[in-house]
């Protein structure tokens, strides 16, 4: 996504990124995404003038065992 944003920085665009690999095996691993997601969003900040960013989840906890 960062490369996409840099490459087409002057153009209007719509993008969707699916980030699911870390939480596929165990949803409790989602907590480890926080720092990396924050760094990623901060790196995009200079290019996001007049931009809407929406972060969504496609579903809740899957019916699997959740570690505590």
C-alpha positions as CSV (number, residue, x, y, z in Angstrom):
1,X,0.0,0.0,0.0
2,X,2.8,2.4,0.8
3,X,4.4,1.8,-2.6
4,X,1.0,2.2,-4.3
5,X,0.5,5.5,-2.6
6,X,3.9,6.8,-3.5
7,X,3.7,5.7,-7.1
8,X,0.3,7.3,-7.8
9,X,0.7,10.2,-5.3
10,X,-0.6,12.8,-7.8
11,X,-3.6,10.8,-8.9
12,X,-7.0,10.2,-7.4
13,X,-7.2,6.6,-6.3
14,X,-9.2,4.0,-4.4
15,X,-7.4,1.1,-2.7
16,X,-8.3,-1.9,-0.5
17,X,-5.8,-3.8,1.5
18,X,-6.5,-7.1,3.2
19,X,-4.3,-7.7,6.2
20,X,-5.3,-11.0,7.7
21,X,-2.3,-13.4,7.7
22,X,-1.3,-12.6,11.3
23,X,-4.7,-13.2,12.8
24,X,-5.7,-16.3,10.7
25,X,-4.2,-18.8,13.1
26,X,-5.0,-16.9,16.3
27,X,-7.1,-13.7,16.6
28,X,-5.3,-12.7,19.8
29,X,-2.2,-11.9,17.6
30,X,-4.0,-8.8,16.4
31,X,-2.5,-6.9,19.4
32,X,0.9,-7.1,17.7
33,X,-0.4,-5.1,14.6
34,X,-0.8,-1.9,16.6
35,X,2.7,-0.5,16.4
36,X,3.2,-1.5,12.7
37,X,-0.1,-0.1,11.7
38,X,0.6,3.1,13.5
39,X,4.0,3.4,11.7
40,X,2.4,2.7,8.4
41,X,-0.3,5.3,8.8
42,X,2.3,7.9,10.0
43,X,4.4,7.2,6.9
44,X,1.5,7.9,4.7
45,X,0.5,11.1,6.5
46,X,2.4,13.5,4.3
47,X,0.5,12.1,1.2
48,X,-3.0,12.1,2.7
49,X,-4.1,15.7,2.2
50,X,-7.8,15.7,1.3
51,X,-8.1,12.0,1.9
52,X,-10.4,9.7,3.8
53,X,-9.0,6.6,5.4
54,X,-11.3,3.9,6.7
55,X,-10.1,1.0,8.7
56,X,-12.6,-1.9,8.9
57,X,-12.8,-5.4,10.0
58,X,-14.6,-7.9,7.8
59,X,-15.9,-10.1,10.7
60,X,-15.6,-10.6,14.4
61,X,-13.8,-13.5,16.2
62,X,-14.0,-16.7,14.2
63,X,-15.3,-19.7,16.0
64,X,-11.9,-21.0,16.9
65,X,-10.1,-21.2,20.2
66,X,-8.8,-17.8,21.4
67,X,-5.7,-17.6,23.5
68,X,-5.6,-15.4,26.5
